[in-house]
């Protein structure tokens, strides 16, 4: 069960996570109405320094948000991006030359020692450092030259929900600011998120398929791949189902062999180039008789065993991940409750993970 409330009684299992999922439209709207201007100012300052390369530094759900930023920056900006191997700095003491490099560290709490230490070391090695956190007073924000507050408010449930979508939106607005764009494609997201959250009964029906699942595979390509990784993380940390996430291309290079007619597979299909690139993978999965559920456009859902239709018409592919993850968060929540567990407080986890 979750911790006691101030009124002295204990929340029902999953109530905190459900409440925080429900806050996402308001958080997205707050970011657009209040935070977007500051993010654009930050982006202008960074653009003036003309970084030649971007490194992204994160753990857990924030690592999946950073991967989303990698796709954005490579596709929208043409900037080469890499993901930091923190242990090369914190465990091995390496000090690469990071002049003209933008280092973006994404962390909900801004408190993990390895994130702080690796960011401090990168700054001393010449990197321009930016923290993206839900805590402007954090140690991480303090060691960076620039900071973006994702403005999600306190998050009590252990699984990240509203902080994840807020981080995605903040990173999208940053990239659009670096392009000297206003990020208008994100304006419809709060209303669409509200619509998705209202479809709880559809997700509950899907969850019944996975109550007794022993493993799952989640796949996507392009902008949807970070969503597949985040959905797998949510399922593993809440329901304890081993959920394996693969790029569709990587799935074809060997792991496809483990998929059979009793293997649950969830495909996250973006409406755009990523979804088109995933099509041969979907064909192969159907050919193997996989229990295929699609999260995506209506045409793709109709070809699957089951699915959840996303409102992708008129929504730019690069912002669809902010919507894609919402029914998958709800799926993890519903599967966990169906298995008799509490998604608010998964075993062996803490809200702030202090890796070194």
C-alpha positions in Angstrom: 0.0 0.0 0.0 1.1 3.6 -0.5 2.1 5.9 2.3 -0.5 7.5 4.7 -2.1 10.7 3.7 -2.2 13.8 5.9 -5.8 12.8 6.9 -4.4 9.6 8.4 -5.8 7.0 6.1 -4.1 5.0 3.4 -4.7 5.5 -0.3 -6.3 2.7 -2.3 -3.7 0.8 -4.5 -2.9 2.8 -7.6 -4.8 5.9 -6.6 -1.8 8.2 -6.5 -0.5 7.1 -9.9 -4.0 7.4 -11.3 -4.3 11.0 -10.0 -0.9 12.0 -11.4 -1.7 10.5 -14.8 -4.8 12.6 -14.7 -2.8 15.8 -14.1 -1.0 15.5 -17.4 -3.2 17.7 -19.5 -2.9 20.5 -16.9 0.9 20.0 -16.7 1.2 20.2 -20.5 -1.0 23.3 -20.6 1.1 25.0 -17.9 4.3 24.3 -19.8 2.9 25.8 -22.9 1.3 28.8 -21.3 4.0 29.6 -18.7 7.2 27.7 -19.5 7.5 28.0 -23.2 8.7 31.6 -23.3 11.5 30.8 -20.8 12.5 27.7 -22.7 12.7 29.7 -25.9 15.0 32.3 -24.2 17.2 29.4 -23.0 17.3 28.0 -26.5 18.4 31.3 -28.0 21.3 31.5 -25.6 22.4 28.0 -26.5 22.0 28.6 -30.2 24.3 31.7 -30.0 27.1 29.4 -28.8 26.7 27.1 -31.9 27.4 23.7 -30.3 28.8 21.2 -32.8 27.6 18.1 -30.9 25.1 17.2 -28.3 25.5 14.7 -25.4 22.4 13.5 -23.4 22.8 12.4 -19.8 20.0 10.5 -17.9 18.8 7.4 -16.1 15.5 5.5 -16.1 12.4 7.3 -17.5 14.5 10.4 -18.1 16.9 8.3 -20.2 13.9 7.5 -22.5 13.0 11.2 -22.6 16.6 11.9 -23.6 16.4 9.3 -26.4 13.4 11.2 -27.7 15.5 14.4 -27.6 18.2 12.5 -29.6 15.7 11.8 -32.4 14.5 15.4 -32.3 17.9 17.0 -32.5 19.2 14.7 -35.2 16.1 15.0 -37.4 15.0 18.5 -36.7 18.4 20.2 -36.2 20.8 17.9 -38.0 23.0 17.9 -34.9 24.9 14.6 -34.1 23.9 13.4 -30.7 25.1 10.7 -28.3 24.0 9.2 -25.0 26.6 9.6 -22.1 28.1 6.5 -20.5 28.3 8.0 -17.0 30.6 5.2 -15.6 33.3 6.2 -18.1 33.5 9.5 -16.0 32.4 8.4 -12.5 34.0 5.0 -12.4 37.0 5.2 -14.8 37.8 8.9 -14.4 37.9 9.7 -18.1 37.9 13.4 -19.0 37.1 13.8 -22.8 37.5 17.1 -24.5 34.0 18.5 -24.6 34.6 22.0 -26.0 31.8 23.1 -28.3 29.6 20.3 -26.9 26.1 20.8 -25.4 25.5 18.4 -22.5 21.8 18.1 -21.6 21.2 16.2 -18.3 17.6 15.1 -17.8 16.5 14.1 -14.3 13.2 14.4 -12.5 14.7 15.0 -9.1 18.1 16.4 -10.1 19.6 14.5 -7.2 21.3 11.3 -8.4 25.0 11.5 -7.5 26.3 10.1 -10.8 24.3 12.6 -12.8 25.5 15.5 -10.8 29.2 14.2 -10.8 29.2 13.5 -14.6 27.6 16.9 -15.4 30.1 18.7 -13.2 33.0 16.9 -14.9 31.6 17.6 -18.3 31.4 21.3 -17.5 35.0 21.4 -16.3 35.9 19.6 -19.6 34.5 22.5 -21.6 30.8 21.5 -22.2 27.9 23.9 -22.2 25.6 22.3 -19.6 21.9 22.3 -19.4 19.7 20.6 -16.7 16.1 19.6 -17.4 14.5 18.8 -14.1 11.4 19.0 -12.0 13.4 20.7 -9.2 15.0 24.1 -9.9 16.7 24.0 -6.5 18.4 20.6 -7.1 22.1 19.9 -7.0 22.0 19.2 -10.7 20.5 22.6 -11.5 23.2 24.1 -9.4 26.1 22.7 -11.3 24.7 23.6 -14.8 24.9 26.9 -16.6 21.3 26.6 -17.8 18.2 25.0 -16.4 14.7 24.2 -17.6 12.0 23.5 -15.1 9.5 21.0 -16.4 6.9 22.4 -13.9 5.1 19.1 -13.2 4.6 19.7 -9.5 5.3 17.0 -6.8 5.1 13.4 -8.0 4.4 10.9 -5.2 3.9 7.7 -7.1 7.1 5.8 -7.8 6.4 5.3 -11.5 7.1 8.6 -13.4 4.0 9.7 -15.4 3.4 13.4 -15.5 7.1 14.2 -15.2 7.9 12.0 -18.2 5.4 13.7 -20.6 6.4 17.1 -19.2 10.1 16.3 -19.9 9.2 15.3 -23.5 7.3 18.6 -24.0 10.1 20.6 -22.5 12.7 18.9 -24.8 10.5 19.4 -27.8 10.1 23.1 -27.0 13.8 23.4 -26.5 14.6 21.9 -29.9 12.0 24.1 -31.6 13.5 27.1 -29.9 16.9 26.1 -31.3 15.2 26.1 -34.7 13.8 29.6 -33.9 10.3 28.1 -34.0 7.4 28.6 -31.6 6.5 24.9 -31.3 2.9 25.4 -32.4 2.5 21.7 -33.2 2.3 21.1 -29.4 -0.7 23.4 -28.8 -3.3 20.8 -29.2 -1.7 18.3 -26.9 -3.4 19.1 -23.6 -6.9 18.7 -25.1 -5.9 15.4 -26.8 -4.4 14.1 -23.6 -7.7 14.8 -21.9 -9.5 12.8 -24.5 -7.1 9.9 -24.1 -7.4 9.8 -20.3 -11.2 9.6 -20.7 -10.9 6.2 -22.5 -10.0 4.2 -19.4 -12.5 1.4 -20.2 -10.7 0.7 -23.5 -7.4 0.3 -21.7 -8.9 -1.9 -19.0 -10.2 -4.2 -21.7 -6.7 -4.5 -23.2 -5.2 -5.0 -19.7 -7.2 -8.2 -19.3 -5.0 -9.8 -22.1 -1.9 -9.4 -20.0 -3.1 -10.4 -16.5 -1.3 -13.8 -16.7 1.5 -12.8 -19.2 4.9 -14.2 -18.4 6.7 -11.8 -20.8 6.0 -9.2 -23.3 7.7 -7.6 -26.3 7.2 -3.9 -27.2 8.5 -2.5 -30.4 8.5 0.6 -32.5 10.7 2.7 -34.8 11.8 6.3 -35.0 10.1 8.7 -32.7 8.0 5.9 -31.2 11.0 3.9 -30.0 11.5 5.9 -26.8 7.8 5.3 -26.1 8.3 1.5 -26.5 11.2 1.7 -24.0 9.3 3.7 -21.5 6.2 1.5 -21.8 8.4 -1.6 -21.1 9.9 0.2 -18.1 6.5 1.0 -16.7 5.2 -2.5 -17.1 8.3 -4.0 -15.5 8.5 -1.7 -12.5 4.8 -1.8 -11.7 3.6 -5.3 -12.7 7.0 -7.1 -12.7 6.3 -8.6 -16.1 9.5 -9.0 -18.0 8.9 -6.6 -20.9 11.5 -6.4 -23.6 11.7 -3.3 -25.8 13.2 -3.4 -29.2 13.6 -1.1 -32.2 11.7 -2.9 -35.0 15.0 -3.1 -36.9 16.7 -4.8 -34.0 13.8 -7.1 -33.4 14.3 -8.5 -37.0 18.0 -9.1 -36.2 17.5 -12.2 -34.0 15.0 -11.5 -31.2 12.1 -12.2 -33.6 12.9 -15.9 -33.2 11.4 -15.9 -29.7 8.0 -14.6 -30.9 5.4 -17.2 -31.5 1.6 -17.5 -31.5 1.3 -17.1 -27.8 3.7 -14.2 -27.5 2.1 -10.8 -26.5 3.6 -8.0 -28.7 2.7 -4.4 -28.4 3.6 -2.2 -31.4 3.8 1.6 -31.0 3.1 2.9 -34.5 3.6 6.6 -35.2 1.7 8.1 -38.0 4.6 9.1 -40.3 8.0 7.9 -41.4 8.6 5.8 -38.3 5.3 3.9 -38.7 6.1 3.3 -42.4 9.5 1.9 -41.4 7.9 -0.4 -38.9 5.4 -1.9 -41.5 7.7 -4.8 -42.6 8.1 -5.8 -38.9 4.3 -5.8 -38.4 3.9 -8.0 -41.4 6.5 -10.5 -40.0 4.8 -10.5 -36.6 1.4 -11.2 -38.2 3.0 -13.9 -40.2 4.3 -15.6 -37.0 0.8 -15.5 -35.5 1.9 -13.1 -32.7 -0.8 -11.7 -30.3 -0.3 -8.2 -31.8 -1.7 -5.1 -30.2 -1.2 -1.8 -31.9 -1.1 1.6 -30.3 -1.4 4.0 -33.2 -3.6 5.1 -36.2 -6.9 3.5 -36.9 -5.8 1.8 -40.1 -3.0 0.0 -38.2 -5.2 -1.0 -35.3 -7.7 -2.6 -37.7 -5.0 -5.0 -38.9 -3.9 -6.1 -35.5 -5.4 -8.6 -32.9 -6.5 -5.6 -30.9 -5.3 -2.1 -30.2 -5.9 1.5 -29.1 -6.5 4.2 -31.7 -4.5 7.3 -31.2 -5.8 10.7 -32.5 -2.9 11.2 -35.0 -4.8 13.0 -37.7 -3.3 16.5 -38.0 -0.8 15.8 -35.2 2.9 16.2 -36.2 4.9 12.9 -35.9 7.5 14.5 -33.7 4.9 15.3 -30.9 3.0 12.0 -31.1 5.2 10.3 -28.4 3.7 12.7 -25.8 0.3 11.2 -26.6 1.4 7.6 -27.3 2.7 7.0 -23.8 -0.5 8.0 -22.0 -2.6 4.8 -22.8 0.5 2.7 -22.1 0.9 4.3 -18.6 -2.7 3.5 -18.0 -2.1 -0.1 -19.3 0.7 -0.6 -16.8 -1.5 0.7 -14.0 -4.5 -1.5 -15.0 -2.4 -4.7 -15.5 -0.7 -4.2 -12.1 -4.1 -3.8 -10.3 -5.4 -6.9 -12.2 -2.4 -8.9 -10.9 -3.2 -7.8 -7.3 -0.3 -5.4 -6.9 0.0 -1.7 -6.1 1.4 0.4 -8.9 2.0 3.4 -6.5 4.8 1.6 -4.6 6.6 -1.1 -6.5 8.8 -3.3 -4.4 12.5 -2.5 -4.0 12.2 0.9 -5.6 12.7 4.4 -4.3 11.5 7.7 -5.9 15.1 9.1 -6.0 17.6 6.5 -7.1 21.1 7.4 -6.0 23.4 5.6 -8.4 27.1 6.5 -8.4 
